[in-house]
């Protein structure tokens, strides 16, 4: 990999194209307006936007933050993330305290007591599980985005080197044909749905799963798309650099398509959560919240102890 030297190599492409055109006495009509030097003046600018692509390593702190949250939400059962069975989190023993909370409340009676146990204590493990899954999906989305940029960096580097090889008549390229492989298309693999834990009493008709997307390097049991291979042809400096421009356009489209898949998956999860699905992740607002100082100890609110 030589991504850090991308603009340096882009300048090499420019100078190599000029040298080839001059040494081979190429007389292309394209040179008529501005000459050989003028025709290739913009070649480095073709690569400048790619030199500003995000650094994949910049995603690591965000992913690490989500891992810490996941470790707090892991109850130990099904503590692997849905997109990577090797991504396992130990149980947070603090969560076990909720299972015994009901025993301490046996003497509490009244409407609030029943509601607290029914709406909060009993579904607590399921809500935690769903929150764990939600964070897993978010982490997987970040990993997919990270992998997309990692592959995009490799692909633009391939374009630069493939163009230089073609201009130099390298042994890896014939005089008029060479193949470039775009790996960004295989950066991610989809999982159709991640099943959520159903919670009794929240109503029927709520979806039990959300679409998730993860990097192809971590998703298990899902075969990622095959990298696309495209053949380019050219025998003159003009033809070769024009093919290079086509390759850059192809890569741009692949990046946009890949990012669109990630965005649609996460947008769908967002819409579900802030729609009907919110009740799968957050305990309902207690009626006790509407009590006043005068009514808080009534049987319909806090009630009493026997």
WODAJO-V114728 format. One record per backbone hydrogen bond with DSSP energy under -1.0 kcal/mol. NH is the residue of the N-H (numbers start at 1). CO is the residue of the C=O. If there is no record, write none. Layout:
NH|CO / NH|CO
//
This chain:
5|2 / 6|3 / 9|5 / 10|6 / 11|7 / 12|8 / 13|9 / 14|10 / 15|11 / 16|12 / 17|13 / 18|14 / 19|15 / 20|16 / 21|17 / 22|18 / 23|19 / 24|20 / 25|22 / 26|21 / 31|28 / 32|29 / 35|31 / 39|35 / 40|36 / 41|38 / 43|40 / 46|42 / 47|44 / 51|47 / 53|50 / 58|55 / 59|56 / 60|57 / 63|59 / 64|60 / 65|61 / 66|62 / 67|63 / 68|64 / 69|65 / 70|66 / 71|67 / 73|69 / 74|70 / 81|87 / 87|84 / 88|86 / 89|79 / 92|74 / 95|92 / 96|93 / 97|94 / 98|95 / 108|105 / 109|304 / 111|299 / 112|301 / 114|110 / 115|111 / 116|112 / 117|113 / 118|114 / 119|115 / 120|116 / 121|116 / 122|117 / 127|123 / 128|124 / 129|125 / 130|126 / 131|127 / 132|128 / 133|129 / 134|130 / 135|131 / 136|132 / 137|133 / 138|134 / 139|135 / 140|136 / 141|137 / 142|138 / 143|139 / 144|140 / 145|141 / 146|142 / 147|143 / 148|144 / 149|145 / 150|146 / 151|147 / 152|148 / 153|149 / 154|150 / 155|151 / 156|152 / 157|153 / 158|154 / 159|155 / 160|156 / 161|157 / 162|158 / 163|159 / 164|160 / 165|161 / 166|162 / 167|163 / 168|164 / 170|165 / 173|170 / 174|177 / 178|232 / 180|230 / 182|228 / 186|183 / 187|184 / 189|214 / 191|212 / 194|210 / 196|208 / 202|199 / 210|194 / 212|191 / 214|189 / 216|187 / 218|215 / 219|215 / 228|182 / 230|180 / 232|178 / 240|236 / 241|237 / 242|238 / 243|239 / 244|240 / 245|241 / 246|242 / 247|243 / 248|244 / 249|245 / 250|246 / 251|247 / 252|248 / 253|249 / 254|250 / 255|251 / 256|252 / 257|253 / 258|254 / 259|255 / 260|256 / 261|257 / 262|258 / 263|259 / 264|260 / 265|261 / 266|262 / 267|263 / 268|264 / 269|265 / 270|266 / 271|267 / 272|268 / 273|269 / 274|270 / 275|272 / 277|272 / 279|276 / 280|277 / 281|278 / 282|278 / 289|286 / 290|287 / 291|288 / 296|292 / 298|295 / 301|298 / 302|296 / 303|298 / 304|109 / 306|107
//
